[in-house]
Amino acid sequence: MTSAKKLIIAASAPVLALCATVALAHHSAAQFDFSKRVTIEGTVEQFNVKNPHAMAIISVTDKKGTRDVEYEGHSASHFYRGGYTRDLVHTGDKIAIVIAPRRDGADGGFIQSFTVNGKTVGFGNASPETGK
């Protein structure tokens, strides 16, 4: 192998590694069933609206008992367009969220809308993957 070929291969390796890292970092919303809607009521433990996806941890009580459940949401821009403001949600607030549940039946889901402190923030019924 010539020196030029070795140099090209050596220079390409970091670029390929970076591309693989970016590809692994993206995750799909295929785990959620966007044909169903479930309303969850609970108490806010954490509520973070940051890119790439918002995240909420809600303390819920149901037939399984009381536990903290993590829910994923759209991007920050979707939340703001849906009516979210930074001072709207606080730890300890009572919240009702409408989710697309996980297909495997496990705790969690994808936030479609939520109501807290008398205000509803919604994003329509769109899947983040398909927009439908």
N, C-alpha and C positions, 0 to 999 in steps of 0.2 A: 504494500500500500504506500502511495506517495505521501510526502509530507503535506501537500495541499489537501489531500483527502482526509488525513488525520486531523488537520486543523479545522476543516469544515465539520467533521464529526464532533470534535471537542467543543466547538463553538455552538453547535446545535443542541447539545445535551442539556444545558441550562434552560433553553427556550422550551424544549419538549417537557422538561420537568415542571416548569411553570404552568404550561398548558394542562398537564395532567392534574396538578393541584387545583386549578380553577375548575376543571370539570368535576372533580370529586367534591368540591365545596358546594356546588349547586345541588339542591335536593328537590325532588319532585313532590307535587301535591297529589299524586296518584293514590296515596294512602288514605285519602279522605273521600267519602261518598257524597258528592255534591248534589245527588238526587234526593237526599234526605235532609231534614232540618230537625234539630233537637234543641230545646231551650234548657239551659243550665242556670240555676240560681245559686249564688254563694257570696263569699266575702273575698275581696281583693287582697291578695298577699303581695303580688308584684304585678306591675303593668308597665311594660316598656315598649314604646313606639319608636323604633329605630329601624334603619335599613340593614339587611335586606328584608327582614320580616319582623312584624310586631310579635310580642310574646306576652301572655298573661298567665299568671299562676293564681288560680282561684281555689279557695278552700270550699269544698262541697260536702254536703251531707246527704246521703241517700241510703238505699238498702245495703250498700257495701260498707257503710260507715262514713266517718269523716276523714277526709284526706285532701292534700293539695294536688291539683291537677293542672298540667301545663297545656295551654292552648296556643296555637300559632295563628297569625293574622297576616293580612296584606302588608304591603310596604307602607312606610310612613306617609308617603304622598296620598295613598288611598285613604288612610285614616283621616288626614286633614281635609281632603275633598269630601269625605263623608260626614264632616261636622265635628271632628275631634279637635279639642284644644288642650294645650299642655296642662292646664290647671283643672281639668275635668275629673280625672280619676285619681284617687288616693288610696293608699293602703288602709284597709279597714272598711272601705265603702261596700255597701251591698250592691250587687250587680246581677243583671240577668243577661246572659249572652246566648245568641242563637248561633249554633255551630253546624257545620257539615261534619258528622261523626267519622271516626276512624273506621275503615272497612273491616278491620280485624276485631272490632268490638272492644278494643282496649280503651282505657281512659284517654281523653284528649280529643281534639278536633280542630277544625279551621273556622275561625270567627267570621260569621257573616254579618252580624250586627250585634249591638249591645245597648242596654239601657242602664244608666247610672245617674244618680242625683237628678232625676227627672228629665234627662236628655237622652234621646236615642241617636246613635251613630250607626249608619248603615252603608253597605257597599253593594246593594242589590244581591242577586243570587249568583253572581259570576264566579266561575272557577278561576283561580289565578293562572292556571295552565292554559285554558281555552278561551277565557273571556265570555263564556256562555253560561 
